[in-house]
Amino acid sequence: MEPSTITTYLKRERTYLMGALLLIILWVLPYFVLGEQAHMRILDNLDSNIAWYKVLIDSGQLFGPITAHIPQIINGHLSRDAYYSEYYGMIELFRFFPPVIAYGLNQAITRLIAFLGMYLLLRRYVIKEQNHGFIRVVAALTFALTPFWANGMLSTLGMPLALWAFLNIKNHEKTWVSLVTLTLLPFYSTFMLGFFFFLSAMGVFWLVEVVRSKKAQLRLFFSIIYMTVIYLAVEYRDVMSLLFSTEKTNRSEFYESKNNLIETIKLIFKNYFIGHNQDEALYEFVIFPTALIALIIVIMEKRWRQEKLFIGLHLANFLLSVWYSFWWYQGWAPIKEKISILNTFNFSRYHYLRPMIIYILFAVSLQILWTYNKKWRTWAIGFAILQLVVLVPSNEQIWYHNQPTFKQFYAVNEFKEIKNYIGEPVQNYRVVSIGLHPAIAQYNGLYTLDTYNNFYPLSYKHQFRKIMAPELAKSKTIGDYFDQWGGRCYLFVSELGKNYMFSKESTKVIKHLDIDTQVLKQMGGQYVLSAVPIKNADENSLKLQKVFDSNDAYWRIYLYKVI
C-alpha cells in the first residue's frame, strides 16, 4: 500500500474518531444541561445506589472501621461493608459534586474509556487493516453507547481496555502503559459485579495459552494475579466480611434455582437475544442478523480456518447464555443447599462478558461483509449506521421519559415539609414506606426501618417480616419474593403487590391493610409514609396526620402516625 494511500486512510480514521467523540459528548450532555430535571434509570439506581452514596457520605462512616455500621438504616444493623469501598471512583464523584453532575461525569468517563478500550483492542488485535478504520471506530462507538448499568462504572465497559492491556503484556508491548491501565481500572470498576468473571476467564485463557504454546506464559499469569490483588485491596471490606463474618445475612435465604427444564431453555434464548438488564447490548435487531449473514458467508466460502475468532465469538456468546440460564435451573438446588457460597455469590454473572464479545463479533462481522464484495460493503456501512439508530432510544432521556425526573423522584421539597411537620430531629424517630421506595426517605435524611440491600442480618429480616406477616400470608407472590430473597426489605401490602411506584395521579386505595403495628412500634417505627390512602388505617393503629403534595414531586405522601 502506497504511503499516500495510508495517509488518506489515517486522515479518514481521525475524522471518524472526532465524530465519535462528539457523539459521546452529545450523548451525556443532557445531565449537565437539565440537572435535576434529567431522567435516569430507577431500577438498581435511583431506588438504591444513588441514595446509598448520599447516606454513606452523610453518615461519617465513609472511612469508618470494618466494624462500623450505618445508623440511618434499619436501626443501625446495616454494616458499613454493605456499601461500596471508599476507594471507588464513583464514591469520589458523589463526594465532590452534586448527584446529577456526579452521575453525568460517571457516564462521560465510562463511555469515553469504553470507546477508547474497544478501539485500541480492535485496532491492534482484531481489525488491523489500514482501510478498515470505519469499522474500528463505529464498533467502538456503538459499544460505548450501550445502555450499561451506570453504578458498575467500568465493570463491563472496561473489559476491552483490560484485555488490550493483558494482550500487550503477553506480547511484550506497551508494558508500562498496560500495567498502569491494570492498576487504575480496579478503582473505577467492581470485582464482584464484573471483573471477577473477566479475570477468571483470563485465567482460562492463560491455561489454554500454556497448553498451546508449551510455555509458562508467566508475564500473563503474574499480570492477572497483580490485577486481582489490587481488586482485593480496593474491596478489602468485602474480603474481610467474606473471610471473618460469622453472622448470617439475607443472602442465606436466597433461593434462586427454581426454573424447570422448559423454563430454563426459554431463558437461554431470552438472554441470548435480549440480555440482562445490567448489561444490555441491544443485540437482537441489527447485530444478530449481521453476524448471521457473516456466518452464512463464512460457510459458503469455507473460511472456517481463517475465521476462527469469528466462530469462537459466536460460540462464546451462545454458551454464556446457556450458563446463565442453567444457573437458575432447579437441578442446582440440592448442591446449593450444601455449598453456601453457591447461594451467597451469583456465578451466573459470566454474562457480563457478553457486551464485549458481542461488539467484537459485530466488528468482525462487518469486516467479513466489507471484504466479501462491494455490494456487501455498502450493507456493512448500512448495518453499522442502523445499530447507531437502534441505540439512540436507549439514551436515558428518551428511554425513561415517561418516568419521574431525578427531582420528581426524590421530592426534596416535599420531604422538607414532612420533616418540618414532624418537628423532631430525624434521628429521634423511624419511618417505613408503602407504595414508594425507602431510598427516597433515606435520600432525604430520614431514618428508615426498611431498605433495599443484598447484605444485611438475617435476624433483622425475620424481625421485620413479623410486621407484615398477615399481608405476606395473603399473597404467595410477595411472600415468596420476600422470603426467598429479601433484598427489598420493604413493607409489602398484598393489594399493591410488588409495585412501589404509585404517583400522585394514582387512584389506588388500600382497603384491607393488615399489619402488626405492635412489632412496628417495638422496632421504633413511629410514622408510615404511604403513596396511597389507607382506608382502614384506624384498625391498624395508624392515624392520618397530613397529606403532602408538592408540584415538583412525583408522589402524594400520606403521613400516618403509629398510635
C-alpha positions in Angstrom: 0.0 0.0 0.0 1.4 3.4 -1.1 2.3 6.0 1.6 -0.2 8.5 0.2 -3.0 5.9 0.4 -2.1 5.1 4.0 -2.1 8.8 4.8 -5.6 9.2 3.3 -6.9 6.3 5.4 -5.3 7.7 8.5 -7.0 11.1 7.9 -10.3 9.5 7.4 -10.0 7.5 10.6 -9.1 10.7 12.5 -12.3 12.2 11.2 -14.3 9.2 12.3 -12.7 9.4 15.7 -13.6 13.1 16.1 -17.1 12.4 15.0 -17.4 9.5 17.5 -16.1 11.6 20.4 -18.6 14.4 19.5 -21.5 11.9 19.6 -20.4 10.6 23.0 -20.3 14.2 24.4 -23.8 14.9 23.0 -25.0 11.6 24.5 -24.1 12.7 28.0 -24.7 16.4 27.7 -28.3 16.4 29.0 -27.2 15.6 32.6 -25.2 18.8 32.7 -27.8 20.9 30.9 -31.0 19.6 32.5 -29.6 19.0 36.0 -32.2 17.6 38.4 -34.8 17.7 35.6 -32.8 14.9 33.9 -34.3 11.4 33.6 -32.3 8.3 34.6 -32.9 4.7 35.4 -34.8 3.8 38.5 -34.1 0.1 38.9 -30.9 -0.5 40.8 -30.1 3.2 40.5 -32.5 5.8 41.9 -34.2 3.2 44.1 -30.9 2.2 45.7 -27.3 3.2 44.7 -27.8 7.0 44.3 -29.4 7.1 47.8 -26.7 4.8 49.2 -23.9 7.2 48.2 -25.6 10.1 49.9 -26.4 8.1 53.0 -22.8 6.7 53.2 -21.2 10.2 52.8 -23.6 11.8 55.3 -23.1 9.0 57.8 -19.5 10.0 58.6 -18.5 6.3 58.1 -17.1 6.6 54.6 -13.6 5.8 56.1 -15.1 4.0 59.1 -13.6 0.9 60.6 -14.5 -2.7 59.5 -16.9 -2.9 62.4 -18.7 0.4 61.6 -22.5 0.5 60.9 -24.8 3.0 59.3 -27.2 4.3 62.0 -29.7 5.8 59.5 -30.7 2.4 58.0 -32.6 -0.5 59.7 -31.8 0.7 63.3 -28.1 0.6 62.7 -28.0 -3.1 61.8 -26.6 -2.3 58.3 -22.9 -2.8 58.2 -20.6 -0.3 56.5 -19.4 -3.2 54.4 -22.8 -3.3 52.7 -21.8 -0.2 50.7 -19.1 0.5 48.2 -15.5 0.9 49.1 -14.2 4.4 49.8 -11.7 3.9 47.0 -14.2 3.6 44.2 -14.2 6.5 41.7 -18.0 6.7 41.8 -17.9 7.4 45.5 -15.4 10.2 45.0 -17.5 11.8 42.3 -20.5 11.9 44.7 -18.3 13.3 47.4 -17.3 16.4 45.4 -20.1 17.0 43.0 -23.9 17.4 43.2 -25.6 14.0 42.5 -26.8 14.6 38.9 -23.4 16.1 37.9 -21.6 13.2 39.5 -23.8 10.8 37.7 -23.2 12.6 34.4 -19.5 12.6 34.9 -19.6 8.9 35.6 -21.5 8.4 32.3 -19.0 10.5 30.4 -15.9 8.8 31.9 -17.2 5.3 31.4 -18.4 5.8 27.9 -15.2 7.6 26.8 -13.0 4.9 28.3 -15.2 2.2 26.8 -14.8 3.7 23.4 -11.0 4.0 23.8 -10.6 0.5 25.1 -12.6 -1.2 22.4 -11.0 1.0 19.7 -7.4 0.1 20.9 -8.3 -3.6 21.2 -9.8 -3.7 17.7 -7.0 -1.7 16.1 -4.2 -3.8 17.5 -5.6 -7.3 17.7 -8.8 -7.7 15.7 -9.4 -5.3 12.8 -5.8 -4.5 11.8 -6.2 -3.4 8.1 -5.5 0.3 7.5 -8.6 0.8 5.3 -11.0 -0.6 7.9 -10.9 2.4 10.2 -14.6 3.0 9.8 -15.3 -0.5 11.2 -13.0 0.0 14.2 -14.5 3.3 15.1 -18.1 2.5 14.6 -17.9 -0.8 16.5 -16.2 1.0 19.4 -18.7 3.8 19.3 -21.7 1.5 19.4 -20.2 -0.4 22.2 -19.7 2.8 24.2 -23.3 3.8 23.7 -24.8 0.6 25.1 -27.3 1.1 28.0 -24.9 -0.2 30.7 -25.6 -0.3 34.5 -24.0 3.1 35.5 -23.2 2.1 39.1 -20.9 -0.7 37.9 -18.7 2.0 36.3 -16.3 0.2 34.0 -17.2 -3.3 35.3 -18.4 -4.4 31.9 -17.4 -1.5 29.6 -13.8 -1.5 30.8 -13.2 -5.1 29.8 -11.9 -4.4 26.3 -9.3 -2.0 27.7 -8.2 -4.6 30.2 -8.0 -7.3 27.5 -5.9 -4.9 25.4 -3.5 -4.4 28.3 -3.2 -8.1 29.1 -2.5 -9.0 25.5 0.1 -6.2 25.3 1.9 -7.6 28.4 1.7 -11.1 26.9 3.3 -9.9 23.7 5.9 -7.6 25.3 4.3 -4.5 24.0 3.5 -1.2 25.8 4.2 -2.9 29.1 4.3 0.2 31.3 1.1 1.8 29.8 -0.6 -1.6 30.2 0.5 -2.0 33.8 -0.8 1.5 34.6 -4.1 0.5 33.0 -4.4 -2.6 35.1 -3.5 -0.6 38.2 -6.1 2.1 37.7 -9.1 0.0 36.4 -9.9 -1.5 39.8 -10.5 1.9 41.2 -13.2 2.5 38.7 -14.9 -0.9 38.4 -16.1 -3.6 40.7 -14.7 -7.1 41.3 -17.8 -8.9 42.5 -20.1 -7.3 39.8 -17.8 -7.6 36.7 -14.1 -8.2 36.9 -14.2 -11.4 38.9 -15.7 -13.0 35.9 -13.4 -11.4 33.4 -10.3 -12.3 35.4 -11.4 -15.9 35.9 -12.0 -16.1 32.1 -8.5 -14.6 31.6 -7.2 -17.4 33.9 -8.8 -20.0 31.5 -7.2 -18.1 28.5 -3.8 -18.3 30.3 -4.2 -22.0 30.8 -5.1 -22.5 27.1 -2.1 -20.5 26.1 0.2 -22.6 28.3 -1.1 -25.8 26.7 -1.0 -24.4 23.2 2.5 -22.8 23.4 4.0 -25.2 25.9 5.4 -22.2 27.7 4.6 -20.9 31.2 3.3 -17.5 29.9 4.5 -16.0 33.2 4.0 -12.4 32.1 0.3 -13.0 31.5 -0.1 -15.1 34.7 1.5 -12.5 37.0 -0.4 -9.6 35.4 -3.7 -11.5 36.1 -2.6 -12.1 39.7 -1.4 -8.4 40.0 -4.8 -7.0 39.0 -6.7 -9.5 41.2 -4.6 -8.4 44.2 -5.4 -4.7 43.6 -9.1 -5.5 43.4 -8.9 -7.4 46.7 -7.1 -4.4 48.3 -9.6 -1.9 47.0 -12.5 -4.2 48.1 -10.9 -5.1 51.4 -14.2 -4.6 53.3 -15.9 -7.3 51.2 -12.9 -9.6 51.6 -12.9 -9.2 55.4 -16.6 -9.8 55.6 -16.3 -12.9 53.5 -13.5 -14.4 55.5 -14.3 -13.4 59.0 -18.0 -12.6 59.3 -20.0 -15.3 61.2 -23.4 -13.6 61.1 -25.9 -14.9 58.7 -27.2 -12.4 56.2 -30.3 -12.3 54.0 -28.3 -13.9 51.2 -28.5 -17.1 53.2 -32.2 -17.3 52.2 -31.6 -16.5 48.5 -33.3 -19.4 46.7 -32.7 -18.7 43.1 -32.7 -22.1 41.3 -36.4 -22.6 40.7 -36.8 -23.0 36.9 -37.8 -26.3 35.3 -36.1 -27.5 32.1 -38.6 -25.9 29.8 -38.3 -22.5 31.6 -34.5 -22.9 31.5 -34.4 -23.4 27.7 -36.7 -20.4 27.2 -34.4 -18.3 29.4 -31.4 -19.3 27.2 -32.9 -17.7 24.2 -34.3 -14.7 26.1 -30.9 -14.0 27.5 -29.2 -14.6 24.1 -31.4 -12.2 22.2 -32.4 -9.6 24.9 -29.7 -9.9 27.5 -29.8 -9.0 31.2 -31.0 -5.6 32.4 -27.5 -4.7 33.8 -25.6 -5.4 30.5 -27.9 -4.9 27.6 -26.1 -5.0 24.3 -29.2 -4.3 22.1 -28.0 -7.3 20.0 -31.2 -8.7 18.6 -32.2 -6.0 16.0 -29.1 -5.4 13.9 -26.0 -7.2 15.3 -27.6 -10.7 15.3 -28.7 -10.5 11.6 -25.3 -9.0 10.6 -23.4 -11.8 12.4 -25.8 -14.4 10.9 -25.2 -13.1 7.3 -21.5 -13.1 8.0 -21.7 -16.7 9.3 -23.5 -17.8 6.1 -20.7 -16.1 4.0 -18.1 -18.0 6.0 -19.9 -21.3 5.5 -20.4 -20.7 1.8 -16.8 -19.6 1.3 -15.5 -22.4 3.5 -13.4 -19.9 5.5 -13.6 -21.8 8.8 -9.8 -21.8 9.4 -9.4 -18.1 8.6 -12.3 -17.0 10.8 -11.5 -19.0 14.0 -12.1 -15.8 16.1 -15.4 -15.2 14.5 -16.6 -18.8 15.1 -15.3 -18.7 18.7 -17.1 -15.4 19.4 -20.4 -16.9 18.1 -20.0 -20.0 20.4 -18.9 -18.0 23.4 -21.9 -15.6 23.1 -24.3 -18.5 23.0 -22.6 -20.6 25.7 -22.6 -17.7 28.1 -26.4 -17.6 27.8 -26.6 -21.3 28.4 -24.5 -20.9 31.5 -26.6 -18.0 32.8 -29.9 -19.9 32.2 -28.8 -23.2 33.8 -27.7 -21.3 36.9 -31.4 -20.8 37.7 -32.2 -24.5 36.9 -33.9 -26.3 39.8 -31.4 -29.2 39.4 -28.8 -27.0 41.1 -30.9 -26.5 44.3 -29.6 -29.6 46.2 -26.0 -28.7 45.5 -26.5 -25.0 46.5 -28.1 -26.1 49.8 -24.9 -27.9 50.7 -22.4 -25.4 49.4 -23.3 -22.0 50.9 -21.1 -19.9 48.5 -23.2 -21.0 45.6 -26.1 -19.2 47.2 -24.2 -16.1 48.5 -22.3 -15.5 45.3 -24.0 -15.2 41.9 -21.9 -17.2 39.5 -24.4 -16.7 36.7 -22.9 -13.3 36.0 -20.4 -14.5 33.4 -23.0 -12.9 31.1 -21.2 -9.6 32.0 -18.7 -10.7 29.3 -21.3 -10.7 26.6 -21.3 -7.0 25.7 -17.6 -7.1 24.9 -17.9 -10.4 23.0 -21.0 -9.2 21.1 -19.4 -5.9 19.9 -16.1 -7.6 18.9 -18.3 -10.1 17.0 -20.1 -7.1 15.4 -16.8 -5.6 14.2 -15.6 -8.9 12.8 -19.0 -9.5 11.1 -18.8 -6.0 9.5 -15.3 -6.8 8.3 -16.4 -10.1 6.7 -19.2 -8.3 4.8 -16.8 -5.4 3.9 -14.3 -7.7 2.3 -16.8 -10.0 0.6 -17.6 -7.7 -2.3 -18.5 -4.0 -3.0 -22.2 -4.6 -2.7 -21.8 -6.1 0.8 -19.5 -3.3 1.8 -22.5 -0.9 1.4 -24.6 -3.3 3.5 -21.9 -3.3 6.2 -22.0 0.6 6.3 -25.8 0.4 6.5 -25.8 -2.1 9.3 -23.3 0.0 11.3 -25.5 3.1 10.9 -28.6 1.1 11.8 -27.0 -0.1 15.0 -26.4 3.5 16.0 -30.0 4.3 15.2 -31.1 1.3 17.4 -29.0 2.7 20.3 -30.5 6.2 20.2 -33.7 5.4 22.0 -31.7 3.8 24.8 -30.4 7.2 25.9 -31.9 7.7 29.4 -33.6 11.0 28.5 -35.6 9.1 25.8 -35.9 5.6 27.4 -37.1 6.9 30.7 -39.0 10.0 29.6 -42.3 8.6 31.0 -40.8 8.1 34.4 -40.1 10.8 37.0 -37.1 13.1 36.7 -34.4 13.0 39.4 -36.1 15.9 41.2 -39.6 14.5 41.0 -38.4 11.1 42.3 -36.5 12.3 45.4 -39.1 15.0 46.1 -36.7 17.0 48.3 -39.1 19.9 48.9 -42.0 17.7 49.8 -39.9 15.8 52.3 -38.7 19.1 53.8 -42.3 19.8 54.6 -42.8 16.4 56.1 -39.7 16.8 58.3 -40.8 20.2 59.4 -44.3 19.0 60.2 -43.0 16.2 62.4 -40.8 18.8 64.0 -38.2 16.4 65.7 -34.6 15.6 64.9 -34.7 12.9 62.3 -32.6 10.5 64.5 -35.4 10.5 67.1 -37.9 8.6 65.0 -38.1 5.8 62.4 -40.3 5.6 59.3 -41.4 2.9 56.8 -42.8 3.4 53.3 -45.7 1.9 51.5 -46.1 2.2 47.7 -42.8 4.1 47.3 -39.1 3.1 47.6 -37.5 3.6 51.1 -34.5 5.1 49.2 -36.5 8.3 48.8 -36.9 8.8 52.6 -33.2 7.8 53.0 -32.0 10.3 50.4 -33.9 12.9 52.4 -32.2 12.0 55.6 -34.9 10.1 57.4 -34.1 7.1 59.4 -35.8 4.0 58.0 -36.7 0.5 59.2 -37.0 -0.6 55.6 -34.3 -0.7 52.9 -33.1 -2.2 49.6 -29.8 -4.1 50.2 -28.4 -7.5 49.5 -26.3 -7.7 52.6 -28.0 -7.2 56.0 -28.5 -9.5 59.0 -30.9 -12.4 58.5 -32.2 -11.9 62.1 -33.3 -8.4 61.0 -35.1 -9.8 58.0 -37.0 -12.2 60.2 -37.9 -9.5 62.7 -39.1 -7.1 60.0 -41.2 -9.9 58.5 -43.4 -10.1 61.6 -44.7 -6.6 60.8 -46.3 -7.7 57.5 -46.7 -11.5 58.2 -50.5 -11.2 57.7 -50.0 -9.4 54.4 -47.5 -12.0 53.1 -49.9 -14.8 54.0 -52.4 -13.3 51.6 -50.2 -13.4 48.6 -47.8 -16.2 47.6 -46.1 -13.8 45.1 -45.0 -11.3 47.6 -44.5 -13.9 50.3 -42.0 -15.9 48.1 -40.4 -12.7 46.9 -39.6 -11.6 50.4 -38.8 -15.0 51.9 -36.7 -16.3 49.0 -34.7 -13.2 48.5 -35.4 -10.3 50.8 -33.1 -7.8 49.2 -36.0 -5.5 49.1 -36.8 -5.3 52.8 -40.0 -3.4 52.1 -43.3 -3.2 53.9 -45.2 -5.2 51.3 -49.0 -5.0 51.0 -50.9 -7.7 49.2 -53.2 -5.2 47.5 -50.2 -3.4 46.0 -48.2 -6.5 45.1 -44.6 -5.7 44.1 -45.5 -2.2 42.9 -43.7 0.7 44.6 -44.3 3.4 42.1 -47.7 4.9 42.9 -47.7 8.5 41.6 -50.0 11.3 42.8 -52.1 10.5 39.7 -52.9 7.0 41.1 -56.4 6.2 42.2 -55.3 3.1 44.1 -56.6 2.8 47.7 -55.6 0.2 50.3 -58.8 -1.1 51.7 -57.8 -4.0 53.9 -54.3 -3.4 55.4 -53.3 -6.0 58.0 -50.0 -5.3 59.7 -48.7 -6.0 63.2 -48.4 -2.4 64.5 -47.1 -3.6 67.9 -44.0 -5.1 66.2 -43.6 -1.9 64.2 -43.7 0.1 67.4 -41.2 -2.3 69.2 -38.8 -1.7 66.4 -39.1 2.1 66.8 -41.5 2.8 63.9 -43.4 5.9 64.6 -44.5 7.0 61.1 -45.7 5.4 57.9 -45.2 7.2 54.6 -47.8 5.9 52.1 -48.1 6.8 48.4 -51.8 5.8 48.6 -54.6 6.3 51.1 -55.2 3.5 53.7 -59.0 3.2 54.3 -58.8 1.0 57.4 -55.9 2.9 59.0 -57.6 3.0 62.4 -57.9 -0.8 62.5 -54.1 -0.9 62.2 -53.5 1.8 64.9 -52.5 4.3 62.3 -53.7 7.9 62.4 -53.5 10.1 59.3 -51.6 13.3 60.2 -51.5 15.2 56.9 -51.4 14.7 53.1 -48.4 16.3 51.4 -48.5 17.2 47.7 -45.7 19.3 46.1 -45.8 20.5 42.5 -42.3 19.2 41.8 -42.8 15.8 43.4 -43.9 12.6 41.7 -45.6 11.4 44.9 -48.6 12.4 47.1 -47.5 11.3 50.6 -50.0 10.3 53.2 -48.3 10.6 56.6 -49.6 8.2 59.2 -48.6 8.1 62.8 -48.3 4.8 64.7 -50.5 5.1 67.8 
